[in-house]
Amino acid sequence: MTKLNDDRPTRQCRMDAGDMGPLVEGFVRHLSADGYTGLTVAGYEASARHFAQWLTRTGIAHRDINDDVVRRFARHRCRCPGIRRGDRVSAKYVNRVRRFAGFLAEQGIAQPVAGSVSPERNARVAAFQEWLRRHRGISERTIDRHGRMVMRLLPALGAGPKTYDAGLIQRVILEEARRCSPAHVKTMAMALRGFLRFLAVGGACRPGLDQAVPTIPQWRLSALPRYIGGSDIERLIAACDPARPVGVRDRAILLLLARLALRAGDVVALRLDDIDWHRATLSVRGKGRRETRLPLPQDVGDAVLDYLQQVRPRTECDRVFLRSMAPFRPLAGSSAVSQIVRRALERAGIAAPSNGANLLRHSAATAMLRGGATLDMVGAVLRHRSPDMTTHYAKVDILALQQIAQPWPGDAPC
């Protein structure tokens, strides 16, 4: 079970925060609300009070706090009245102070510090991202990626879209192809096509330039699906420790991936209202914001319910799965789910062809196909928009392929 936050030491801190005392207390309340343990909150409070006391001694107002001020604090030879004595401040201590300075910046009390604000976006790129959000229905992750891709290309394209032509578009993409992998350039070309369409709709550039973006050759569906057998799936799930909160959470996630063939992003985005306990169904919003309702198997429902009732931290967040350590926020992204699968494979001692969340999705599809399901049925469960994606799994049905394979011609001339 997670620790409660009422175990924070109640002894009076020996360092005097002075006029910044209320700000330090606000910082403490903010950390407590995020689910940090009392011991962690006490460490942050001591660092914030020390920083506040040093600001008073050096005559720096809190509205003047910035990166340079934090660096000066990190270098100062500490002789502040209180419990600290030393010629330097540890990196961990400085990171706590930087967190406090970031909190003040968020409140509008101090200047932004490194890491507290996101990098500035080009205004036209920001408008492009909003256009994608309203008219294309793609996920926030893809919107962010397209924005970063276009920002990378802008210096080579130039600031004036009226000057864009087919030759420039092709040169920019071909130059990127010399430095990046085909898959990365293919994604970059997709983002640029969307950006050029957006500019053309608003009259900022000539129409049809999206057709000038070169097509990046890449073989699709050329490899075999990577999967593990049913016995390995059960070993993987059994490797989660039910006595630990993180084990209960990971078991529920692995069952969702293995039984329902969910994507990692589906697990991250899952909300409490998406589960209909009375009808035993689960609502999933996949690519293109298409909503699909899937049946909730008994073992999956029991595992998710155990997590919600026993170990999930109490928070106002409506995401089903949260981090196991404070601050109790939603999982960072698809990579966090893949990391859960990777750790489970290591615990179970399974040598798998891949170690991401898609391994269980491919394994579920392969098991369904070998169990007699048709490709249409598999495609419906996987929520494929194109039948070509589902035919990828037909290559693992060796018995069926043997019935249609032609004999090798041997020494017959070509």
N, C-alpha and C positions, 0 to 999 in steps of 0.2 A: 504494500500500500504506500502511497505517497505521503511524505511528511507534511504535517500541518505547519503553519507559519507562526504559531503562538509560542514557539520555543526560543524566540530571539532574546538574547541576553538583555536584561532590564537594567544592568548597571549603568551609571551615568558615564558617558564618554568624557575623557579627560581633556579633549581638545574642544575649544570653544569656537563654534561656527559664527558667532556674532550676529550681525544683521542677516546673514544668509541662513540662519537656523531654520526658518520656515521653509526655505527652498530645499534644504537637506531633508526635512521631514516629508515634504512632498515627494522627493526622490525615493525615500524609504517606502512610502505608501504605494508608489508606482511599482517598485520591485516586489513588494508583498502581493499586490494584485496579480502580478505575472506568475506567481506560484513559487518564487524562490524560498528556500528554507531559511529559518531564522539565522543560522550561522552565516550563510552567504550574505544575507541582508546586513548583518552586523559588520561584516568586512567591508562592504560597499559604503556603509554609513561612516565608518571610521576614516576611510579614504576621502570621502566627500568633506567631512569635518576638517580633516587636515588641510585639504586644498583650500577650503573657505578661510581657515585661519591664516594660511600663508598669503592669500590674497589681501587680507586685512593688514598684515605686517608689511607687505610690499606696496600697499596703496593702490592696488588694481581694482577697479570697479567690476562688478559681475557682468555689466553690459559690454565690457571690453575683452571678455574671455574669447580666445580664439586658439588656433593651433600653436602659434608662437608662445602664448602664455602657458599652455600645457607643457610645451617643450622646456620652457624656463623652469617650471615646477619640477620636471623630471631631472634637471641638471643641478638643482639647488642643493647645497650642503645643509642637510636638515639639522637645525638647532631650535626647531619650533617647540614651545612649551607643551609638554604632553608626554606621550609614551614612546615617541620615536626619537632615535639618535642614530646618525650615520652620515657617511659622505656621499651616498647616492640613494636614490629611490628605485625599488625593484620594478621590472617591466610589468609584472602583474599588478602592482600598486598603481602604476601610471595608467594601465588599461582601465582600471576601475574609475580613476579620475576622468579619463576620456569619456567613459560611459555617462558620468555625472554631467560633464560639459555638454554632451550630446542631448541629454534630457533637458538641460536649460535652453539649448538652442531650439528644441521642439516646442518649448513653451513660449518662445519669442523673447526670452530674457537675455540670451547671449547670442554671439555670432555663431554661425554653423562651423562645426569642426569636421575634420576628415572622417568620412564614413557615415556622417549623420544625415546627409542629403544625397539624392541621386544626381548623376551628372546631367548637365543641362542638355536638352534636346533642341535640335533645329526646329524652328516653328513650323516649317513646311512638313517635316517628318512627323511632328506631333499631330498635325492635321491629317496626315496620311494614316496614322495609327487609329485616330478616331473614326475615319472613314471605313477602315477595315472592321472596326468594332460594330459599327452601325449597319453596314451594308453587306458584309461578307460572312458574318456569323462564325468567325474562327476564334480559337481559344486565346486567352490572354498571353499564354506562353508563346504562341505563334506570332501574335501581334508584336510582342516585345522583340522576338528574334528578327522579324522583318524590319523593324525600326533600326536595330543594331546593324543589320546588313546594309541598309540604305545609307546609314551614317558613315559606314566605312567607305562606300563608293562615292559619296558626295565630293570629296576633294578632287578626285580624278574627273568627275562629271562636270564640275563647275557650278557656280551659284546661280547661273541664269538658265532656266529650263528652255527658254526660247531659242537658245543656241544649240540645243541637243540635236544631233542627227544620227543616222544609222551607223555611219562610220565610227563615231565616238562611242556609241553604245557597244559595238562589237569589240573595239579596242580595249575598253575598260574590262569587259568580261574575260576576254582572252588573256589579258595581263594577269587577272586574278587566277586563271586556270594554270598559269606557270608556277604559282606559289602555293596553291591549295589543292586538296584532294578533289576528285571529280564529284563526290557526294556533297562536299561543302560548296563548291561552285554551282552545282545544280540548285541548291537551296538559295544561294545568292541570286541566281538568275531568276528564280521564281519571285523573290522579293522585289527585284528590279522591275519585272513585268507589271506587278501590281502597282508599283509606284508610278510607272509611266502611264498606266491606265488612269490612275487617280489624277495626275497632272493634266491629262488630255480632257478628262471630264470637266475640269475647271477652266479649261482654255489656257493653261499655263505653258503647254508645249504642243507641238503638232500631233495630231492623232495618228495612230498606227505605228508609233515607234516601239511599242511592245513586241511587234512582230520582228523587229531587228535584233532582239536579244538572242544570241546563239543557243541552239539546243545542245546540251551537254550529254554526250553518249554515255550510257551506263546500262549494263545488262540488268534486267529486272527478273526476279524470281529464279535466278540461275543456280542458287545453292539449295541444298536440302534443308528442310526445317530442323531446327535444333530442339531436341526434346529428351526427356527421360521417361522410363517406364513407370507403370502404376505402383510397383513395389517401392521404387525410389521416392515417389511422391509421398507415400505413407511414412517412410522413414524421415523424410524432410519435415513433415508436419509433427511427427512424434518427437523430433529433436528439440522442440520448444519447451522450455521449463515452465510448467503451469504454476510453480511456486513463486515465480517472479512476475511482477507487473508487466515488464517488457516481454516476457514469454507469452503471457496471455494475449497481449496485443498482437505480437508477431504471428501467433497461431491463427488468429482470426483473419489477418491479412493474407497469410499463405493459403488458407482455405478458400477465400474469395477468388484469389488468382487461379487456384488449381481446379475448383469446381465450376466456376462461372466464366473462366477464361477472360477475366477483366484485364484491361490495360493498367499500367502503374498510375497513369493520370486519373483513371476512373476511381481508384482507391483513394487517392489524395483528395479528389473533389467530392467524395461521398459525404452527404449531410444527413443529419438525424431524421429530417422529414422525408428523405428518400426511401426509408424502410417502412413498409406497410406490414406491421406485425399481424394484423387480423387476416390479411389475404396471403401472407407469407410471400411477398414480392419485394423486389428491389428495383428502384428507378435509377437508370444510368444515363448520363448525358455524355455521349461520345463526341467524335469528330463532327464538325459542322453543327454542333449543339442539337443533334438529333437525340431525342429522349426515347429510351427503350425500357420496358418493364420486364424484368427477368424473374423466374421463380427462385425462391430462397430455400435451398435444401436444408434439411433438419440440422445436420452437423454444422453447417455454416451459420445458421441462425443461432444455434446454441453458443457457438464460439463468440460471435459478435455480442450476444446478450451478456455473456460472462464478462467480457471486456467492459461493456457499458456499466454494468451494475457493480463490478468488483474493483476495477483498477483505474478507470478513466478519471482524470482529474476533474474536479468541479470548476467549471468555467462557463462563461457566457458564449463561447465559440460554438457554432452549430456543426462544425466538421466532426465526423465520427472519430477519426484517428488523429491523435495528437502526439507531440513529442513526449517521451517518457521522463524527461528532466526539464526543470524550469529553465526558461519561461515556457509554460504549457501552451504552445502554439501549434497550428496545423503542421503536418509534415512539409518539409521545405520544397519537395517536388518529386518528380518521378524517380530521380536518382536515390532518394531516401528509401523508396520501396524496393528498388533494385538492390540496395545495400542490405536490406532485411533478408532478401532471398540469398544473397551472397554469404551472409553470416550463417544462415541455416544450412546451406550446402556444406560449409566447412565443419559445422557441428556434427552433421550426419555422416561426414566422410564420403560424400558422393562426388565422383569425378564426372562433371557434366560438360557438355560441349560449349556451354555458355553459362554465365552466372548472373544474368539480369532477370527482371520480372517477366520479360517475354518468353523465357524458357518455360514457365508454367502455362502460359497461354498456348504456346505451340504444343506442349505436352497434352493439354486438354483436347485440342483439336485433333491431334493424332489418335488419341484414345477413342474419341467419338467415331472417327472414320473407321478404325479397326473394329469397333464394336458394331458396325453395320449401318451407321448413319450415312445419309447421302451428303453430297457436297452442298446441296441447297440447305440442308438442315445445319450443317457445320457453319456455313456462311451466315445463317440467321443468328446463331448463337454468338459468333464472333463479330456480328454487326458490320460485315463487309458491304461496301456499296458496289464493288465490282466483283463479278464471279471469277475474274482472272486471279484475284487475290486468294480465293479459296482453293482453286485448282493447284495452287502451290503445294497443298498437303497431299494431293493424290500421289505424289512421287514417293511417299513413304509406305504406300500400300503395296508391298513387294509381291504378295500373293496374286493380287489382281493384275499387276504389271506382267507377271510371268505368264499369265494366260493369253496375253495379247502380244507378247514379245516375239519377233520374227527370229528364226534361226540365223546364226552367223554364216555368211556366205562362204567362209573359208578361203580357199585359193582361187575363187572365181574372179576373173578379170573385171576391172572397173568398167 
